[in-house]
Amino acid sequence: MRKFIIISCLFTCLYGKVRVVSSTSDIADIVKIIGGENVTVTSIARGNQDPHYVEILPSYMVKVRKADIYFMVGMELDLWAQQIINGSRNQKVMVVDCSVEINKMEVPTGKVDASMGDIHRFGNPHYWLDPENGKLIAKVVTEKLSNYDPKNADQYKTNLYEFEKDLDSAMSKWKNKFSILKDKKIIFYHNSWPYFSKRFGLITVGFLEPKPGITPSPSQLNQVINQIKENEIEVIASESYFSVRAPKFIESKTNVRIVKLAQSVGAIEGADSYINLFETNLLILAKAYGVMHD
Amino acid sequence: MLKKLIGGLFIVSISFGQTTANPQFSVVGDLIMNDLHNNPNFYSSGIEIAVQGYVNPFARADVYLHKHNDESALELEEAVMTIERGLPFGLGLRAGKFRPDLGKINKDHAHLFPFIEAPSGMANILGKEFWAGTGLEASIFLPLPWYSNISIGSFDSGLGDHDHGIEKEDVHNDHKDEDAHEDKDEHVDEHDHGKNEKKEKVFSARWGHFFEISDINLMEIGTSYYKGPESSLMGADFKYKWRPNKYRSLTIQGEIVQLSIKEEHHEEEVHKGEYKNKSDAGYLMINYQFNKSFNFGIIGDYYKETYKETEINPSIFFGFSPVEESTVFRLKIGQVEDHKSHKKHLKTTAQIIWSLGPHKPHRY
């Protein structure tokens, strides 16, 4: 009898949880917060990986094979996810697009083709880089977890409330602490940051990539150097996965400072949770502009 | 009655919605410059047109048309429906004309190869364009903690041109006109071969495993088997990839196959039915991608036929992808053997490859 109870407990512990797979580590972290003890979550892309391009590995299909819910970023960022889901042959998995509630930025009007670079038809997909959008993702996660696992729905709603409260208090802290970043001019490597810039008041002057996804050419670098000199730009920020060669070249020709920001949870040291992602990035920028010191 | 009518209209509207969704359409083309005996010539390995999309929520279809050169017609390379969901036990099913799951390289289209042309030993056994059969293939994931997949297929057309003596690495491939002529002849040969083999059922199987040793160390191994009325094949393959980040990786890949063909002229003798002629082929490739745009590697190509000398041809290759994978420049310098004189020659091959649409010459 005792054996039976132990086995039952083990079974419940291992298999009684909702099995979730997400495309990125940011969504995984939000699922972890909302789901708590009732879910197990795995992310396909690591935080320091470029979420646009993920090499599809058979082991990812094994991860999705037993999943109950798959959370996608959507907006054509993680197109690879569909291949993984199909390859897993999991007929029961519920596929959820986390972008449904998002107020999308930079939605192209008119014809979209490869001459414009790696452009997304449904708008800029880096929406999780605005903490307000983190709340919308959490809302979708809560709704889907509650639908799938109604007996723990109250717990998920409580966790959502706690998460929103934490984000709100972090936001009001950031507003005061990092108000100095408002109206600071910046150049980014890739156009991943419109949601982040809008939320924290940064002014994006340009990008190192001449077009999204296209490696900066020497003429583009010269153009950026002139831009920096004309606009007195102090900082170039890049995602963690890009080479520092082009930014370093510009740094050697100007007085600009180069920083690497966390585009996702786990991308750089300190960005170990969704809230810490913003805290870390804002701190890095504040130090780069010389308005905050260690 | 009204409910039935509404239900019927709903079904019709779903079917209509599915059939009006456009599939993905892609084109991959290239230009190759070959230099042998200081006599460079230009040609194209062909244009590939890919039409891909979902047939319904359970299945997708992939159609590849290939035009080999200026003189050849547009041929059907693959036309396959893959049922990915809805079958019991997580079974997958492919039906149509396609490249069966046999070994590692057979499923890959040539534009994927960083070494431009298929290893000649493998091409001698699988056919210059590799083996595409018409039939059915079922695959199933084994319930193991790692990815383990078994595929078993039955086809109407068998392995390439081995019965007819396959075209060897084209050392005498000096002139564009000769190329075109040879390709045309090969096309006829393949066509005839297909015709002869249509009545014969062949079977193929592969058991593949994939291990994510760590976040950056990946390993794949597989064993394959093929059985035709006159021949059988056994093979083993592996691929190791070290990938610390998106723009840096080291790939080591190798494959060996052994083809056994029944001796056709000994039907009255004691050896009847025994496998007499054996051909072994294999390759070992090391490819290093050292930044976003550049890769460099070596490949050793091996071929051995019964009563003939072993051929080993090494090559080095280099690749440059300035704009992701939409345009790729490749260069290969390698040794090839003239099968008539048995002399070794140095051959330089350069390739510019481009793609429109989502089907691209992805990183290997």
Contacts between the chains, C-beta under 8 A, distances in Angstrom:
chain1	res1	chain2	res2	distance
A	46	B	215	6.4
A	48	B	245	7.3
A	49	B	245	7.8
A	49	B	246	6.5
A	50	B	246	5.2
A	53	B	246	6.4
A	55	B	243	7.4
A	55	B	363	7.9
A	57	B	210	6.8
A	57	B	212	6.7
A	57	B	218	6.5
A	58	B	147	3.8
A	58	B	149	7.3
A	58	B	208	7.9
A	58	B	210	3.9
A	58	B	220	7.5
A	59	B	146	7.1
A	59	B	147	5.4
A	59	B	210	5.7
A	59	B	211	7.5
A	59	B	212	4.1
A	59	B	218	7.7
A	61	B	141	7.8
A	61	B	147	6.5
A	62	B	141	7.6
A	62	B	145	7.9
A	62	B	146	6.8
A	62	B	147	4.9
A	65	B	90	7.2
A	65	B	141	6.6
A	86	B	60	7.4
A	86	B	84	4.5
A	86	B	85	6.9
A	87	B	84	7.2
A	89	B	84	6.1
A	89	B	85	6.0
A	89	B	87	7.8
A	89	B	90	4.3
A	89	B	91	7.6
A	89	B	92	5.9
A	89	B	141	6.8
A	90	B	85	7.9
A	90	B	90	7.6
A	91	B	85	5.2
A	91	B	86	6.4
A	114	B	326	6.8
A	114	B	356	7.7
A	118	B	324	7.5
A	213	B	324	6.2
A	214	B	323	6.1
A	214	B	324	8.0
A	215	B	292	6.1
A	215	B	293	6.7
A	215	B	322	7.1
A	215	B	323	7.5
A	241	B	245	6.2
A	241	B	246	5.8
A	241	B	247	7.8
A	243	B	247	6.8
A	243	B	291	6.6
A	243	B	292	6.6
